[in-house]
Amino acid sequence: MFAGLLDAARNSPFRSPFTRVHCDDGTEKAVVSGRSVQAAASREVEFGSNEFFGLCAVGGILSCGITHTAVVPLDLVKCRLQVNQAKYKNLFHGFKVTIAEEGARGLAKGWAPTFFGYSAQGAFKFGLYEVFKIQYAGMIGEENAYLYRTWVYLAASASAEFFADIALAPLEAAKVKIQTMPGYANTMRQAMPKMMGEEGVMAFYKGLVPLWCRQIPYTMMKFACFEKTVELLYKHVVPKPRDQCSKGEQLVVTFAAGYIAGVFCAVVSHPADVVVSKLNQAKGSSAIDVAKQLGFMGMWNGLTPRIIMIGTLTALQWFIYDGVKVALSIPRPPPPEMPESLKKKLNVDHIMFTALLDAARNSPFKTPFSKAQCEAGTVAPVRGRSIAAAASEEVEFGSTKFFVLCGLGGIISCGSTHTFVVPLDLVKCRLQVDQAKYKNVFHGFKLTLAEDGARGLVKGWAPTFFGYSAQGAFKFGLYEVFKVQYANMLGEENAYLYRTWLYLAASASAEFFADMALSPFEAAKVKIQTMPGYANNMREAMPKMMGEEGIMAFYKGLVPLWCRQIPYTMMKFACFEKTVELLYAYVVPKPRDQCSKGEQLIVTFAAGYIAGVFCAIVSHPADVVVSKLNQAKGSSAIDVAKQLGFMGMWNGLMPRIIMIGTLTALQWFIYDGVKVALSIPRPPPPEMPESLKKKLGVQ
């Protein structure tokens, strides 16, 4: 694994130009003109080696640990402004009150969890950023890594911060307790045992999701904005090329770019920062409770001091990190330049992104419409790629019409199937939230019929139909969009090699938006189905929910819904695509292009059912939490999970396997059937490109 990463690093467009030639006069010159970097001339540390990543992590420790500890007084006043605006009027008044009440020493409260927490975070943030940047650049190739470099920065920084925040969360929680609750604890040694005794281990992690919401956008902005600002400063502001600047001049540019990035960072992450501070102060509250209590304007309390703090902090962090690289002779590559191969292809000085339609036409997942005319008729130019069900050229693959019709297929597929299984879904929800009353699925049906009659089994059909129709439009329509787009980014060969990852990424991206459309209807459906007497239909339920809890009544289950639906959809699409591929390769006795439309739809149904079983298992715990959460007013997802316990989160699994297996199979069957009926392209399983076969020596 490491050998692959090292090779990726050596071939990365973000690497420093270490390969050098010796001239007659004994001097060294960079092979690629304009790519020499004075600060990276040493070969003591190899770019992409274990030592390189380890030293980058050390740079991160020094960078984040020192800077965050240095601004503890400002951070303390900022936190107090956020949680008690009535007492601490503004920044200067906050300092004045703190010094009056606790003396100058009070301004250093929380320095220990700040130092250790942000040191750990810095190690992961900077160290893993370098790892992920190299890995992602290697996956998409040199040319795409240059074209989509901003996306590489965003993806690498988000991935690194995800793990960095897991290390930071416990110490951040202790810091906020010390700083915002006078008398609670004076030191980390006092605070952490006390928190453990009062709330258990969740005291340290109840703020993790809001921390991700704060830190991941912050870090994405921090790294992407910094990288792009450095690039622009050297291109338009600095009067000489970077390789002609001294180390000191380069560090000045680093500081300036860091400050600019820091201002943007502070703005995008501030609301979540306020919620985290208030959440760790308020025992037993959820992030949604805190957000409702603060209101929109309240979530911007303390923005000015945070801009000052984060701007300075970010600038100093980049300055220290780059300074550590200089001191330890760690490679410091210049801003990436357009590869020579891409310059030849484009024959232009600048690049314009291709349209989505062009991406679709070049996608390895497109159907082979171009056909050669022979005397005997029409023959597919690529052997084995003709598809009977996609023979019509009425709908062009990747056109706007194609994506809209895929969305229509999703509406019919999801809306009809979910509405069809409303009775089973109703009993499943009741099993999840009241196991004592509804013993099992058969007892649940019997009791529901006895209490509500046959009509009671269709309670919640309207929000189910409208909610899942909207979700289906986004899920299937955007899946096709993202699959084409991501495949184009990777290139034909990588799209084939990493096709499972491509299915996972495309389906997760689509489901993220689909759940925003579903969430209000899902909340209403659960209220109707699990709270007898609350409301009989959607028209009664939604206004009542709005009146009781406001708009958040419809979105308080969105995060658990993402936790349920995104893994479910990733499994649903990736497992389906791979199962279809395997069925045609090892089970179906003839090639797909020789199967009738009916036979192809049977394979679709079988693959859908297999995928559905796995979907039900991976998403079930989150489904139970969502059902219980929408029933229990004022509870948080963590409260519900603790109340249910591990075994309680598997209540109703068997009926859900039956329901989801059938549901998923029918959805794929209907979706594929709509494609057949409307002559929408239905590509076969992807085959290895000829260029890759030649490289690998595959016949």
C-alpha positions as CSV (number, residue, x, y, z in Angstrom):
1,M,0.0,0.0,0.0
2,F,2.8,2.4,1.0
3,A,4.7,1.6,-2.2
4,G,1.7,2.7,-4.2
5,L,1.4,5.9,-2.2
6,L,5.1,6.7,-2.7
7,D,4.7,6.1,-6.5
8,A,1.7,8.4,-6.5
9,A,3.7,11.0,-4.7
10,R,6.6,10.8,-7.1
11,N,4.3,11.2,-10.1
12,S,2.0,13.8,-8.5
13,P,1.6,17.2,-10.2
14,F,1.9,18.8,-6.8
15,R,5.4,17.4,-6.1
16,S,8.6,19.4,-6.1
17,P,10.9,19.0,-9.1
18,F,13.6,17.1,-7.4
19,T,14.9,15.3,-10.5
20,R,17.8,17.5,-11.6
21,V,20.6,17.4,-14.2
22,H,24.2,18.1,-13.8
23,C,25.8,20.7,-16.1
24,D,29.4,20.9,-17.3
25,D,30.1,23.6,-14.7
26,G,29.0,21.3,-11.9
27,T,25.8,23.2,-11.1
28,E,22.4,21.7,-10.9
29,K,19.4,22.8,-12.9
30,A,15.8,21.8,-12.8
31,V,14.7,19.6,-15.7
32,V,11.4,21.5,-16.1
33,S,12.0,25.2,-16.7
34,G,10.5,27.4,-14.1
35,R,9.9,24.6,-11.6
36,S,13.0,25.0,-9.4
37,V,12.3,25.8,-5.8
38,Q,15.1,27.2,-3.7
39,A,13.4,26.1,-0.4
40,A,13.0,22.6,-1.6
41,A,16.5,22.0,-3.0
42,S,17.6,19.6,-0.3
43,R,17.2,15.9,-1.0
44,E,17.5,14.9,2.6
45,V,13.7,14.3,2.8
46,E,12.0,12.5,-0.1
47,F,8.7,13.9,-1.2
48,G,6.0,11.4,-0.4
49,S,8.1,9.2,2.0
50,N,7.2,8.2,5.5
51,E,9.6,10.8,6.8
52,F,8.0,13.5,4.7
53,F,4.5,12.8,6.1
54,G,5.8,12.5,9.6
55,L,7.6,15.8,9.5
56,C,4.6,17.5,7.9
57,A,2.6,16.2,11.0
58,V,5.3,17.7,13.3
59,G,4.9,21.0,11.4
60,G,1.2,20.8,12.0
61,I,1.7,20.1,15.8
62,L,3.9,23.2,16.1
63,S,1.7,25.3,13.9
64,C,-1.7,24.6,15.5
65,G,-0.6,24.0,19.1
66,I,1.5,27.1,19.4
67,T,-0.9,29.5,17.6
68,H,-4.1,28.3,19.3
69,T,-2.5,28.5,22.7
70,A,-1.1,32.0,22.0
71,V,-4.6,33.3,21.4
72,V,-6.3,31.6,24.4
73,P,-7.3,35.0,26.0
74,L,-9.0,36.2,22.8
75,D,-10.6,32.7,22.4
76,L,-11.9,32.8,26.0
77,V,-13.5,36.2,25.6
78,K,-15.0,35.1,22.2
79,C,-16.6,32.0,23.8
80,R,-18.0,34.0,26.7
81,L,-19.5,36.5,24.2
82,Q,-21.1,33.7,22.3
83,V,-22.8,32.1,25.4
84,N,-23.6,35.1,27.5
85,Q,-24.1,38.2,25.3
86,A,-26.0,39.9,28.1
87,K,-23.1,39.9,30.5
88,Y,-20.2,40.4,28.0
89,K,-21.3,43.3,25.8
90,N,-18.4,43.4,23.4
91,L,-14.8,42.3,23.0
92,F,-13.2,45.0,25.1
93,H,-15.9,44.8,27.8
94,G,-15.4,41.0,27.9
95,F,-11.7,41.5,28.7
96,K,-12.5,44.1,31.3
97,V,-15.1,41.9,33.1
98,T,-12.9,38.8,33.0
99,I,-9.8,40.6,34.4
100,A,-12.0,42.3,37.1
101,E,-13.5,39.0,38.2
102,E,-10.6,36.6,37.8
103,G,-7.5,38.7,37.4
104,A,-5.0,38.5,34.5
105,R,-4.5,34.8,35.2
106,G,-8.2,34.2,34.3
107,L,-7.4,35.0,30.7
108,A,-5.3,31.9,30.4
109,K,-8.0,29.5,31.5
110,G,-8.2,26.5,29.2
111,W,-4.7,26.7,27.9
112,A,-3.9,23.0,28.5
113,P,-6.8,21.4,26.6
114,T,-6.3,24.1,23.9
115,F,-2.6,23.2,23.5
116,F,-3.0,19.4,23.6
117,G,-6.2,19.3,21.6
118,Y,-5.0,21.6,18.7
119,S,-1.6,19.9,18.6
120,A,-3.3,16.6,18.0
121,Q,-5.6,18.2,15.5
122,G,-2.7,19.9,13.7
123,A,-0.8,16.6,13.3
124,F,-3.8,15.0,11.6
125,K,-4.9,18.1,9.7
126,F,-1.5,18.9,8.0
127,G,-0.1,15.4,7.9
128,L,-3.2,13.7,6.4
129,Y,-3.8,16.7,4.0
130,E,-0.5,15.9,2.3
131,V,-1.4,12.2,2.2
132,F,-4.8,12.7,0.8
133,K,-3.7,15.4,-1.7
134,I,-1.1,13.1,-3.2
135,Q,-3.5,10.1,-3.1
136,Y,-6.4,11.9,-4.8
137,A,-4.1,13.5,-7.4
138,G,-2.7,10.1,-8.2
139,M,-6.2,8.7,-8.6
140,I,-7.3,11.2,-11.2
141,G,-4.0,11.6,-13.1
142,E,-1.6,14.5,-13.7
143,E,-3.8,16.4,-16.2
144,N,-7.0,16.1,-14.2
145,A,-5.2,16.9,-11.0
146,Y,-4.2,20.2,-12.5
147,L,-7.6,20.9,-14.1
148,Y,-9.5,20.1,-10.9
149,R,-6.9,21.1,-8.4
150,T,-9.3,23.2,-6.3
151,W,-11.5,20.1,-5.9
152,V,-8.4,18.1,-4.9
153,Y,-7.6,20.7,-2.2
154,L,-11.2,20.6,-0.9
155,A,-11.5,16.9,-0.9
156,A,-8.1,16.3,0.7
157,S,-8.6,18.9,3.5
158,A,-12.1,17.7,4.3
159,S,-10.9,14.1,4.6
160,A,-8.0,15.1,6.8
161,E,-10.2,17.3,9.1
162,F,-12.7,14.5,9.6
163,F,-10.1,12.5,11.5
164,A,-8.5,15.6,13.1
165,D,-11.7,16.5,14.8
166,I,-12.1,13.1,16.4
167,A,-8.8,13.8,18.2
168,L,-9.8,17.4,19.0
169,A,-13.4,16.8,20.3
170,P,-12.7,15.6,23.9
171,L,-10.2,18.4,24.6
172,E,-12.4,21.1,23.0
173,A,-15.4,20.1,25.2
174,A,-13.2,20.4,28.3
175,K,-11.8,23.8,27.2
176,V,-15.3,25.2,26.7
177,K,-16.5,24.0,30.1
178,I,-13.5,25.6,31.8
179,Q,-13.8,28.9,29.9
180,T,-17.6,29.5,29.9
181,M,-18.8,28.0,33.3
182,P,-17.1,29.9,36.1
183,G,-16.5,27.6,39.1
184,Y,-16.9,24.4,37.1
185,A,-13.2,23.6,36.9
186,N,-10.0,25.6,36.8
187,T,-7.8,23.0,34.9
188,M,-8.0,20.2,32.5
189,R,-7.2,17.7,35.3
190,Q,-10.3,18.8,37.2
191,A,-12.6,19.2,34.2
192,M,-12.2,15.9,32.4
193,P,-12.9,13.5,35.3
194,K,-15.8,15.6,36.4
195,M,-17.3,15.5,32.9
196,M,-16.9,11.8,32.7
197,G,-18.6,11.3,36.0
198,E,-21.6,13.5,35.1
199,E,-22.3,12.5,31.5
200,G,-20.0,9.6,30.6
201,V,-17.9,9.4,27.5
202,M,-20.5,11.2,25.4
203,A,-19.7,14.4,27.3
204,F,-16.5,14.5,25.1
205,Y,-18.2,13.7,21.8
206,K,-21.7,15.2,21.9
207,G,-20.2,18.2,20.1
208,L,-18.4,16.1,17.5
209,V,-21.0,16.6,14.7
210,P,-21.3,20.4,15.2
211,L,-17.5,20.4,15.4
212,W,-17.3,18.7,12.0
213,C,-19.9,21.3,10.8
214,R,-17.6,24.0,12.0
215,Q,-14.1,22.7,11.3
216,I,-14.6,20.9,7.9
217,P,-15.9,23.9,6.0
218,Y,-13.3,26.0,7.9
219,T,-10.5,23.7,6.9
220,M,-11.7,23.3,3.3
221,M,-11.7,27.1,3.0
222,K,-8.4,27.4,4.8
223,F,-6.5,25.0,2.5
224,A,-8.2,25.7,-0.8
225,C,-8.3,29.5,-0.4
226,F,-4.6,29.5,0.8
227,E,-3.4,27.3,-2.2
228,K,-5.3,29.5,-4.7
229,T,-4.3,32.8,-3.1
230,V,-0.6,31.8,-3.2
231,E,-1.0,30.9,-6.8
232,L,-2.6,34.2,-7.6
233,L,-0.2,36.3,-5.6
234,Y,2.8,34.8,-7.5
235,K,1.0,35.3,-10.8
236,H,-0.3,38.8,-10.4
237,V,1.2,40.5,-7.3
238,V,4.8,39.3,-6.6
239,P,7.1,41.1,-9.2
240,K,9.4,38.1,-9.8
241,P,9.0,34.3,-10.1
242,R,8.8,32.3,-6.9
243,D,12.1,30.5,-7.6
244,Q,13.8,33.8,-7.7
245,C,12.4,34.9,-4.3
246,S,14.4,34.3,-1.1
247,K,13.1,32.1,1.6
248,G,12.1,35.2,3.6
249,E,10.2,36.7,0.7
250,Q,8.4,33.4,0.2
251,L,7.4,33.3,3.8
252,V,5.9,36.8,3.6
253,V,3.7,35.6,0.7
254,T,2.7,32.6,2.8
255,F,1.7,34.9,5.7
256,A,-0.3,37.2,3.4
257,A,-2.1,34.3,1.8
258,G,-2.8,32.8,5.2
259,Y,-4.4,35.9,6.5
260,I,-6.7,36.3,3.4
261,A,-7.7,32.6,3.8
262,G,-8.3,33.1,7.5
263,V,-10.9,35.9,7.0
264,F,-13.0,33.7,4.8
265,C,-12.6,30.7,7.2
266,A,-13.9,32.7,10.1
267,V,-17.1,33.7,8.3
268,V,-18.1,30.3,6.9
269,S,-17.5,28.4,10.1
270,H,-18.8,30.9,12.7
271,P,-22.4,29.8,13.2
272,A,-21.3,26.2,13.9
273,D,-18.6,27.6,16.3
274,V,-21.3,29.4,18.3
275,V,-23.4,26.3,18.5
276,V,-20.5,24.2,19.7
277,S,-19.7,26.7,22.5
278,K,-23.3,26.9,23.6
279,L,-23.8,23.1,23.3
280,N,-20.8,22.2,25.5
281,Q,-22.1,24.7,28.1
282,A,-25.7,23.5,28.1
283,K,-25.9,20.0,29.6
284,G,-28.4,17.7,27.8
285,S,-29.2,20.0,24.9
286,S,-29.0,19.1,21.3
287,A,-27.4,21.1,18.5
288,I,-30.9,21.8,17.1
289,D,-32.2,23.0,20.5
290,V,-29.2,25.4,20.8
291,A,-29.7,26.7,17.2
292,K,-33.4,27.4,17.9
293,Q,-32.6,29.1,21.2
294,L,-30.0,31.4,19.6
295,G,-31.9,32.3,16.5
296,F,-30.2,33.4,13.2
297,M,-28.7,36.6,14.5
298,G,-27.5,35.0,17.7
299,M,-25.4,32.6,15.7
300,W,-23.3,35.5,14.6
301,N,-22.4,36.7,18.2
302,G,-18.7,37.3,18.5
303,L,-17.9,37.4,14.8
304,T,-15.6,40.4,14.8
305,P,-13.2,39.0,17.5
306,R,-13.3,35.6,15.7
307,I,-12.3,37.2,12.4
308,I,-9.4,39.0,14.1
309,M,-8.4,35.7,15.9
310,I,-8.8,33.4,13.0
311,G,-7.2,35.7,10.4
312,T,-4.1,36.1,12.6
313,L,-4.2,32.5,13.6
314,T,-4.4,31.1,10.1
315,A,-1.7,33.4,8.9
316,L,0.6,32.4,11.7
317,Q,-0.2,28.7,11.2
318,W,0.8,28.8,7.6
319,F,3.9,30.9,8.4
320,I,5.0,28.5,11.1
321,Y,4.2,25.4,9.0
322,D,6.1,26.8,6.0
323,G,8.9,27.9,8.4
324,V,9.2,24.3,9.8
325,K,9.4,23.0,6.3
326,V,12.3,25.4,5.5
327,A,14.1,24.6,8.8
328,L,13.8,20.8,8.3
329,S,14.4,20.8,4.6
330,I,11.0,19.4,3.8
331,P,9.9,19.8,0.2
332,R,7.9,22.9,-0.5
333,P,6.6,22.6,-4.1
334,P,5.7,25.7,-6.1
335,P,2.1,26.4,-7.3
336,P,1.3,23.7,-9.9
337,E,1.8,24.5,-13.6
338,M,-0.1,23.1,-16.5
339,P,1.5,19.8,-17.7
340,E,3.2,19.9,-21.0
341,S,0.9,17.1,-22.3
342,L,-2.2,19.3,-21.5
343,K,-0.7,22.3,-23.2
344,K,-0.2,20.3,-26.4
345,K,-3.7,19.0,-26.3
346,L,-5.4,22.4,-25.6
347,N,-2.9,24.6,-27.5
348,V,-4.1,27.5,-25.4
349,D,-2.8,29.6,-22.4
350,H,-5.9,29.0,-20.3
351,I,-8.5,26.3,-19.7
352,M,-12.3,26.5,-19.9
353,F,-14.2,23.6,-18.3
354,T,-16.1,21.4,-20.7
355,A,-19.8,21.2,-20.6
356,L,-21.6,18.4,-18.8
357,L,-22.9,17.2,-22.1
358,D,-19.4,16.7,-23.5
359,A,-18.5,14.9,-20.2
360,A,-21.4,12.6,-20.8
361,R,-20.5,11.9,-24.4
362,N,-17.0,10.9,-23.3
363,S,-18.1,8.9,-20.3
364,P,-17.0,5.2,-20.1
365,F,-20.6,4.6,-18.8
366,K,-22.3,5.9,-22.0
367,T,-24.2,3.7,-24.4
368,P,-22.4,3.1,-27.7
369,F,-24.7,5.0,-30.1
370,S,-22.2,5.5,-32.9
371,K,-22.7,2.6,-35.2
372,A,-21.2,1.6,-38.5
373,Q,-23.3,0.9,-41.6
374,C,-22.7,-2.4,-43.3
375,E,-24.3,-4.1,-46.3
376,A,-26.1,-6.5,-43.9
377,G,-27.4,-3.7,-41.6
378,T,-26.1,-1.9,-38.6
379,V,-23.3,-3.3,-36.5
380,A,-21.9,-2.0,-33.2
381,P,-18.3,-0.7,-33.8
382,V,-17.2,-2.2,-30.4
383,R,-17.8,-5.9,-30.2
384,G,-20.1,-7.0,-27.4
385,R,-21.3,-3.5,-26.6
386,S,-24.6,-3.5,-28.5
387,I,-27.6,-3.1,-26.3
388,A,-31.0,-4.2,-27.5
389,A,-32.9,-2.1,-25.0
390,A,-31.0,1.1,-25.8
391,A,-31.0,0.9,-29.6
392,S,-33.1,4.0,-30.1
393,E,-31.3,7.2,-30.5
394,E,-34.3,9.4,-29.6
395,V,-32.8,10.3,-26.2
396,E,-29.1,11.2,-26.3
397,F,-27.0,9.9,-23.4
398,G,-26.0,12.8,-21.2
399,S,-28.4,15.3,-22.7
400,T,-30.7,17.5,-20.5
401,K,-33.6,15.3,-21.7
402,F,-31.7,12.2,-20.6
403,F,-31.2,13.5,-17.0
404,V,-34.8,14.8,-16.7
405,L,-36.2,11.4,-17.9
406,C,-34.0,9.6,-15.4
407,G,-35.4,11.9,-12.7
408,L,-38.9,11.0,-13.9
409,G,-38.0,7.3,-13.7
410,G,-36.9,8.0,-10.1
411,I,-40.2,9.6,-9.2
412,I,-42.2,6.7,-10.5
413,S,-39.8,4.1,-9.0
414,C,-39.6,5.5,-5.5
415,G,-43.0,7.2,-5.2
416,S,-45.0,4.1,-6.3
417,T,-42.9,1.5,-4.3
418,H,-42.8,3.3,-1.0
419,T,-46.5,4.1,-1.2
420,F,-47.2,0.4,-2.0
421,V,-45.5,-0.8,1.2
422,V,-47.0,1.9,3.5
423,P,-48.8,-0.8,5.7
424,L,-45.6,-2.7,6.3
425,D,-43.7,0.6,6.9
426,L,-46.3,1.7,9.4
427,V,-46.0,-1.5,11.4
428,K,-42.2,-1.4,11.2
429,C,-42.2,2.2,12.6
430,R,-44.6,1.2,15.5
431,L,-42.4,-1.8,16.3
432,Q,-39.3,0.5,16.5
433,V,-40.9,3.1,18.8
434,D,-43.1,0.8,21.0
435,Q,-41.6,-2.7,21.2
436,A,-43.6,-3.4,24.4
437,K,-47.0,-2.9,22.7
438,Y,-46.2,-4.2,19.2
439,K,-44.5,-7.6,19.8
440,N,-43.7,-8.5,16.3
441,V,-44.7,-7.8,12.7
442,F,-47.8,-10.1,12.7
443,H,-48.9,-8.9,16.1
444,G,-48.4,-5.3,14.9
445,F,-50.7,-5.8,11.9
446,K,-53.3,-7.5,14.2
447,L,-53.3,-4.7,16.7
448,T,-53.4,-2.0,14.1
449,L,-56.4,-3.6,12.4
450,A,-58.2,-4.0,15.7
451,E,-57.6,-0.4,16.8
452,D,-57.8,1.5,13.5
453,G,-59.4,-0.8,11.0
454,A,-58.1,-1.6,7.6
455,R,-58.0,2.1,6.8
456,G,-55.5,2.6,9.6
457,L,-52.9,0.6,7.7
458,V,-52.6,3.3,5.0
459,K,-52.0,6.1,7.5
460,G,-49.2,8.4,6.2
461,W,-49.6,7.4,2.5
462,A,-49.6,11.1,1.3
463,P,-46.3,12.3,2.9
464,T,-44.8,8.9,1.8
465,F,-45.9,9.4,-1.8
466,F,-44.9,13.0,-2.2
467,G,-41.7,12.7,0.0
468,Y,-40.3,9.7,-1.8
469,S,-41.3,10.9,-5.2
470,A,-39.2,14.1,-4.6
471,Q,-36.4,12.0,-3.2
472,G,-36.5,9.6,-6.2
473,A,-36.2,12.5,-8.7
474,F,-33.0,13.7,-7.0
475,K,-31.6,10.3,-6.2
476,F,-31.8,8.7,-9.6
477,G,-31.5,11.9,-11.7
478,L,-28.5,13.3,-9.8
479,Y,-26.9,9.9,-9.6
480,E,-26.6,9.8,-13.4
481,V,-25.3,13.4,-13.4
482,F,-22.6,12.8,-10.8
483,K,-21.6,9.4,-12.2
484,V,-21.0,11.0,-15.6
485,Q,-19.2,14.0,-14.1
486,Y,-16.9,12.0,-11.8
487,A,-16.1,9.5,-14.5
488,N,-15.1,12.4,-16.7
489,M,-12.8,13.8,-14.0
490,L,-11.1,10.4,-13.5
491,G,-10.7,9.6,-17.2
492,E,-11.7,6.4,-19.0
493,E,-9.1,4.1,-17.5
494,N,-9.4,5.3,-13.9
495,A,-13.2,5.3,-14.1
496,Y,-13.0,1.6,-14.9
497,L,-10.4,0.7,-12.3
498,Y,-12.1,2.7,-9.5
499,R,-15.7,2.2,-10.7
500,T,-16.9,1.0,-7.3
501,W,-15.6,4.1,-5.6
502,L,-17.2,6.1,-8.4
503,Y,-20.6,4.5,-7.7
504,L,-20.2,5.2,-4.0
505,A,-19.3,8.8,-4.5
506,A,-22.0,9.5,-7.1
507,S,-24.8,7.9,-5.0
508,A,-23.7,9.6,-1.8
509,S,-23.6,13.0,-3.5
510,A,-27.1,12.5,-5.0
511,E,-28.6,11.3,-1.7
512,F,-27.3,14.3,0.2
513,F,-29.6,16.5,-1.9
514,A,-32.4,14.0,-2.1
515,D,-32.8,13.8,1.7
516,M,-33.3,17.6,1.9
517,A,-36.4,17.1,-0.2
518,L,-37.5,14.1,1.8
519,S,-37.0,15.3,5.4
520,P,-40.2,17.4,5.9
521,F,-42.4,14.6,4.6
522,E,-40.6,11.9,6.5
523,A,-41.1,13.8,9.8
524,A,-44.8,14.3,9.1
525,K,-45.2,10.6,8.1
526,V,-43.6,9.3,11.4
527,K,-45.8,11.7,13.5
528,I,-49.0,10.4,11.7
529,Q,-47.9,6.7,11.9
530,T,-46.5,6.5,15.5
531,M,-48.5,9.0,17.5
532,P,-52.2,7.9,17.6
533,G,-54.5,10.9,17.7
534,Y,-51.8,13.4,16.6
535,A,-53.1,13.8,13.1
536,N,-54.9,11.6,10.5
537,N,-53.4,13.1,7.4
538,M,-50.6,15.3,6.0
539,R,-52.9,18.4,5.8
540,E,-53.4,18.2,9.6
541,A,-49.9,17.1,10.6
542,M,-47.7,19.7,8.9
543,P,-49.4,22.9,10.1
544,K,-49.6,21.4,13.6
545,M,-45.8,20.6,13.6
546,M,-45.0,24.1,12.3
547,G,-47.1,25.6,15.1
548,E,-45.5,23.5,17.9
549,E,-41.8,23.4,16.9
550,G,-41.4,25.8,13.9
551,I,-39.5,24.9,10.7
552,M,-37.0,22.8,12.7
553,A,-39.8,20.2,13.2
554,F,-39.3,19.2,9.6
555,Y,-35.5,19.2,9.7
556,K,-34.4,18.0,13.1
557,G,-34.2,14.5,11.7
558,L,-32.1,15.5,8.7
559,V,-28.7,14.5,10.1
560,P,-30.0,11.1,11.2
561,L,-31.8,10.8,7.9
562,W,-28.5,11.4,6.1
563,C,-26.9,8.8,8.4
564,R,-29.6,6.3,7.4
565,Q,-30.1,7.1,3.7
566,I,-26.6,7.9,2.5
567,P,-25.1,4.5,3.6
568,Y,-28.3,2.9,2.3
569,T,-28.1,4.5,-1.1
570,M,-24.3,4.0,-1.4
571,M,-24.9,0.3,-0.8
572,K,-28.0,0.3,-3.0
573,F,-26.3,1.7,-6.1
574,A,-22.8,0.2,-5.7
575,C,-24.1,-3.2,-4.8
576,F,-26.6,-3.2,-7.6
577,E,-24.1,-2.1,-10.2
578,K,-21.5,-4.7,-9.1
579,T,-24.2,-7.5,-8.7
580,V,-25.4,-6.9,-12.3
581,E,-21.8,-7.0,-13.5
582,L,-21.2,-10.3,-11.7
583,L,-24.6,-11.9,-12.7
584,Y,-23.8,-11.3,-16.4
585,A,-20.2,-12.5,-16.0
586,Y,-20.9,-15.7,-14.0
587,V,-24.6,-16.6,-13.8
588,V,-26.5,-15.5,-17.0
589,P,-25.7,-18.1,-19.6
590,K,-25.4,-15.6,-22.5
591,P,-24.1,-12.1,-23.1
592,R,-26.3,-9.2,-22.1
593,D,-26.7,-8.0,-25.7
594,Q,-28.2,-11.4,-26.6
595,C,-30.8,-11.2,-23.8
596,S,-34.3,-9.9,-24.5
597,K,-35.6,-6.8,-22.6
598,G,-37.6,-9.1,-20.4
599,E,-34.6,-11.2,-19.5
600,Q,-32.6,-8.1,-18.7
601,L,-35.3,-6.9,-16.4
602,I,-35.3,-10.2,-14.5
603,V,-31.6,-9.8,-13.9
604,T,-32.3,-6.2,-12.8
605,F,-34.9,-7.4,-10.3
606,A,-32.6,-10.1,-8.9
607,A,-29.7,-7.7,-8.5
608,G,-32.0,-5.2,-6.8
609,Y,-33.2,-7.7,-4.2
610,I,-29.7,-8.7,-3.3
611,A,-28.6,-5.1,-3.0
612,G,-31.8,-4.4,-0.9
613,V,-30.9,-7.0,1.8
614,F,-27.5,-5.4,2.4
615,C,-29.1,-1.9,2.3
616,A,-31.5,-2.8,5.1
617,I,-28.8,-4.0,7.4
618,V,-26.4,-1.1,7.1
619,S,-29.0,1.6,7.5
620,H,-31.3,0.0,10.1
621,P,-29.9,1.5,13.3
622,A,-30.2,5.1,11.9
623,D,-33.7,4.3,10.7
624,V,-34.8,3.3,14.3
625,V,-33.3,6.5,15.7
626,V,-35.1,8.7,13.1
627,S,-38.4,7.1,13.9
628,K,-38.0,7.5,17.6
629,L,-36.6,11.0,17.2
630,N,-39.5,12.3,15.3
631,Q,-41.8,10.8,17.9
632,A,-40.0,12.2,20.9
633,K,-40.3,16.0,21.0
634,G,-37.2,17.9,22.1
635,S,-34.9,14.8,22.1
636,S,-31.6,14.6,20.3
637,A,-30.3,11.7,18.2
638,I,-27.7,10.9,20.9
639,D,-30.4,10.9,23.6
640,V,-32.5,8.5,21.6
641,A,-29.6,6.2,20.9
642,K,-28.6,6.0,24.6
643,Q,-32.2,5.3,25.5
644,L,-32.6,2.5,23.0
645,G,-29.2,0.8,23.6
646,F,-27.4,-1.3,21.1
647,M,-29.9,-4.1,20.8
648,G,-32.8,-1.6,20.8
649,M,-31.5,-0.1,17.6
650,W,-32.1,-3.4,15.8
651,N,-35.9,-3.5,16.6
652,G,-37.9,-4.3,13.5
653,L,-35.0,-5.6,11.4
654,M,-36.7,-8.6,9.9
655,P,-39.8,-6.7,8.5
656,R,-37.4,-4.0,7.2
657,I,-35.3,-6.6,5.4
658,I,-38.4,-7.9,3.7
659,M,-39.7,-4.4,3.0
660,I,-36.4,-3.0,1.7
661,G,-35.4,-6.1,-0.2
662,T,-38.7,-6.0,-2.1
663,L,-38.7,-2.3,-2.3
664,T,-35.2,-2.0,-3.8
665,A,-35.8,-4.8,-6.3
666,L,-39.1,-3.2,-7.4
667,Q,-37.4,0.2,-7.6
668,W,-34.7,-1.0,-9.9
669,F,-37.2,-3.0,-12.0
670,I,-39.5,0.0,-12.4
671,Y,-36.6,2.4,-13.1
672,D,-35.2,0.1,-15.7
673,G,-38.7,-0.5,-17.1
674,V,-39.2,3.2,-17.5
675,K,-35.9,3.5,-19.4
676,V,-37.1,0.7,-21.7
677,A,-40.5,2.3,-22.3
678,L,-39.1,5.8,-22.9
679,S,-36.0,4.7,-25.0
680,I,-33.6,6.0,-22.4
681,P,-30.0,4.7,-22.8
682,R,-29.3,1.7,-20.6
683,P,-25.5,1.0,-20.8
684,P,-24.2,-2.5,-20.2
685,P,-21.7,-3.2,-17.4
686,P,-18.5,-1.4,-18.1
687,E,-15.7,-3.2,-19.9
688,M,-12.0,-2.7,-19.6
689,P,-10.9,0.0,-22.1
690,E,-8.6,-1.3,-24.9
691,S,-5.8,1.1,-23.8
692,L,-5.8,-0.4,-20.3
693,K,-5.8,-4.0,-21.8
694,K,-2.7,-3.1,-23.7
695,K,-1.0,-1.6,-20.7
696,L,-1.9,-4.7,-18.5
697,G,-1.3,-7.2,-21.3
698,V,-4.9,-8.5,-21.0
699,Q,-6.3,-10.4,-23.9
